[in-house]
Amino acid sequence: MKTNDKEWVTVFYLDDNDHSPVQDFLQTLDNKTQTRFAWSIEQLRVRNVRAREPLVRHLGGKLWELREESSTNTYRLLYFFFSGRKIVLLHGFQKKTQKTPFSEIEIALQRLDHYIKRNR
């Protein structure tokens, strides 16, 4: 089946070993939270640059966060938009403070730079 060239796609960041840290993170979550994230990722794909809070929040520059909460925890997937209508999921983590920790943002920014250099 040929995909519509106008449709957005979500892509998981892969390191140099073709390993996805975001997929690893998602697999650590309980089934209910995984299902909710799958729904949220699809909503992001469909809404893309038109997605707004509470689903997503702009962190600054190219970086955005996809937001998900379970009954007791708050989770985030950090992503950016790349040419060719791609949404690249860079980093996932459990949020334990009100403000997104800089260390989590730094991981996502390093992966963003790596992704852009590999996909020029």
N, C-alpha and C positions, 0 to 999 in steps of 0.2 A: 504494500500500500504506500503510495507516494504521499508524503506530508505536504500540507499546504505551505508554500513559501512565505505566506503572510503570518503564519502561526508562530508564536513564541515557543521555545523549548527550555526546559530546565536541564542543567548540566552539573554533575558533581565534579568539583575540583579533584584532580588526580595529581599525586606527587610524581617524582621521577621514576618510581617503581610501579606506576599505574595503580596506586592504592588510594582509596577515597576515605580520608579521615571523617568526612561528614556521614557517610554511610555507616562507618564504624560507630560513630556517636549515636546515630538513630537506632542501631541494633541493640544498644545498651538500655534503651527505654522500654517501659512496659508496653504491651500490645495496644492498649487503649490510646496511649500517647503517640505511638507510632502511627496508628490509624488517623488520629487527629492531625499529625504532621503531614501525612500523605494528602489529606484533604486540603490543608493550608498551602502546601506546595502546588497543588493543582489550581487552587484559587489564585495564587500568585502568577502561575503560568498564564491563566486566562486573563487576569486583570493587568498583569505586567506593570508598565510604568504608570498605570492609572490606579494601582492599589494604594489604599490609604489606611490610616489607623482605624481600628485597632489591629488589623492584620499585619501591617508593616509600619516601620518608622525609619526615617532617613537619619543616619548617624553623622553624615558629613562627607563631603567629597563624593566619591563613587560608592561609598559603603552604605548598605541598608541592612535592616534586621527584620526577619520574619519571626513573629511572636507567637508563642504557644504556652498555654498554662494547663497544668493538670490540677487535681484537687489540692495538692500540697507543694508543687514545684512550678517554677517558671523556667522556660527554655527559650533559647534563641538560635536561629540559623542566620549567619551573616552572609551576604551575597552582594553581587553587583551585576549591572547590565553590560553585556558585551555585544560587539557588532554581530550582525547576522541574527538578531532577535534571540539572543541567548541570555538566560539568567543563570549565572554561575554561583552555585552554593559553595562557599569557601570554608566555613567553620561553624561548628555547633557546640553549645555549652549550656550548662545549667546556670541560670542567673541567680546569684545569692545576695546581691546588693541592689539598691535602687538604681544606681548609675551603672551603665555597662563598664566593666573593668577595662582599663587601657590595655592590659596584657592580652585580653581576648581580642580586642580591636587590632592590636599589633600582629597577632597570628594571622588574622584575616587579611591585613594589608600586605604582609609578606607573601601570602598565597596569591593575592590579587596580582602583585608585581610578577611573581613567578609565572602565573597563567598568561598574562599579557606577553611576556618575553617569549614563551613557548608557542604562542598562537598568533604571531604577527603575520 
